[in-house]
Amino acid sequence: MNKLIKLDYGSGYQPKPGFKTADIVGRPDYYVRDCAVLDLPSQSCSFVRMKNVFHHVLEPEKLDQEMKRIVSPMGTLMVVEPAEENYESNKFWDRLWYRGIIPRPEIVWSEEYRDPEKYFLNFKLISKKKNNPYEIFIFAPRY
C-alpha cells in the first residue's frame, strides 16, 4: 500500500502547508471533477481538510461518497464552514468575490445554510466547535 497523504480538498489559493491539494482549477496536485478527486487511489488519505468548500457543492451526497472513497478507515475528515449565523454574510462575500472581483462563473454555492453533520452520512461526528465565524466538524469514517 502507498503512503497515506493529507489532502486539502478545495484549497484553491490558500493550500495548507504539508498537504497535497485538490481543486477544480489552478495547479493542484489532484483535479476535482463532479466532487471526485481524479487519479487519487481509494482510502489513500489519512486526513482530509475541507475549508469553505461544503457550501459550494450543490450535490453534497456525491461529496459524501467521494470522501468515503478517499479517506482511509482510520482517517479523519475535517469540515470547516461558516457558522449558520454567518451564512448570509458569507454568501454576500462569495457573490462579491466570485462574480465581481475575480469572476469565476464555475463557482456556485447553496442559497441556504446546510449543516454538514446531516450530509456526511458515511461518517460519524467526533467533535464540533465554533471558532467564529466558522464551525469546525471532525468526522471519522463509518466502516
C-alpha atoms as one frame of an Amber mdcrd trajectory, in Angstrom:
protein
   0.000   0.000   0.000   1.184   3.507  -0.766   1.906   6.024   1.969  -1.213
   7.820   3.202  -1.429  11.534   2.444  -3.007  14.599   3.982  -5.277  16.314
   1.447  -6.531  19.907   1.377  -9.734  19.496  -0.673 -10.763  22.719  -2.413
  -7.646  24.512  -1.213  -7.654  26.902  -4.151  -5.487  29.899  -3.465  -4.536
  29.031   0.106  -3.261  25.448   0.397  -2.305  24.333   3.875   1.428  23.654
   4.196   2.287  19.972   4.289  -0.881  18.941   2.464  -1.451  17.788  -1.103
  -4.033  19.929  -2.885  -7.241  19.112  -4.764  -9.343  21.681  -6.632 -11.363
  22.321  -9.785  -8.943  24.912 -11.222  -5.405  26.152 -10.886  -2.439  23.862
 -10.388  -3.472  21.429  -7.675  -1.806  18.095  -7.071  -5.169  16.487  -7.960
  -8.009  17.905 -10.034 -11.610  17.609  -8.841 -14.493  16.933 -11.240 -18.062
  16.390 -10.067 -16.768  16.039  -6.468 -14.353  13.224  -7.445 -10.629  13.626
  -6.832  -9.152  12.410 -10.114  -6.259   9.924 -10.046  -6.352   9.580  -6.255
  -6.457   5.940  -5.097  -9.192   4.787  -2.745  -8.513   5.010   1.010  -5.301
   6.963   0.380  -5.901   9.868   2.793  -5.165   9.835   6.495  -6.621  13.342
   6.818  -8.811  15.460   4.545  -9.269  19.143   5.298 -12.155  20.950   3.617
 -12.339  24.653   4.473 -15.032  26.858   2.923 -15.928  24.152   0.401 -19.082
  22.345   1.517 -21.412  25.252   0.768 -20.004  25.410  -2.793 -21.071  21.832
  -3.557 -24.579  21.534  -4.991 -24.738  17.736  -4.643 -23.447  17.025  -1.127
 -24.382  13.338  -1.402 -21.702  12.941  -4.105 -19.181  14.662  -1.851 -20.036
  12.282   0.992 -19.481   9.305  -1.334 -16.136  10.645  -2.549 -14.919  11.303
   0.979 -15.912   7.731   1.879 -13.827   6.530  -1.071 -10.642   8.501  -0.339
 -10.467   8.651   3.489  -8.700   5.633   4.983 -10.628   3.530   7.537  -8.617
   5.116  10.387  -8.596   8.554   8.747 -10.181  11.875   9.630 -12.327  14.358
   7.722 -12.290  17.981   8.892 -15.004  20.281   7.523 -14.690  23.992   8.298
 -17.715  26.033   7.260 -19.287  29.406   8.029 -21.464  29.062  11.102 -25.188
  29.235  10.427 -25.484  32.731  11.899 -22.765  33.935   9.496 -24.028  32.217
   6.364 -25.878  35.166   4.805 -22.813  37.362   5.220 -20.647  34.651   3.681
 -22.976  34.456   0.650 -22.646  38.212   0.190 -18.831  37.944   0.140 -18.936
  34.925  -2.180 -21.089  36.872  -4.650 -18.840  39.915  -4.457 -15.662  37.851
  -4.836 -16.701  35.251  -7.427 -18.978  37.419  -9.540 -17.217  40.769  -9.215
 -13.633  40.953  -8.020 -12.386  37.667  -9.515 -15.155  36.429 -11.836 -15.376
  32.647 -11.541 -18.729  31.575 -13.020 -17.938  27.903 -12.322 -18.064  28.599
  -8.569 -21.554  28.037  -7.156 -22.988  27.988  -3.630 -26.048  26.848  -1.762
 -28.645  29.542  -1.185 -29.496  28.002   2.191 -27.262  27.041   5.093 -26.642
  23.291   5.247 -25.421  21.535   8.359 -22.527  19.222   7.361 -23.484  16.827
  10.142 -26.692  15.977   8.244 -24.943  15.277   4.930 -21.819  13.257   5.714
 -23.768  10.079   6.392 -20.801   7.780   5.781 -19.042   9.431   8.731 -19.673
   9.796  12.427 -19.220  13.160  14.099 -16.342  13.106  16.580 -16.406  16.776
  17.566 -17.929  20.098  16.627 -16.825  23.501  17.823 -17.281  27.139  16.954
 -14.351  29.297  16.034 -16.081  32.449  14.815 -17.020  32.954  12.078 -16.666
  29.217  11.444 -17.800  25.878  12.765 -15.303  23.012  12.714 -16.608  19.473
  12.276 -14.340  16.467  12.818 -15.595  13.189  11.344 -14.378   9.589  11.309
 -15.453   7.064   8.660 -18.186   4.532   9.397 -16.732   1.177   8.332
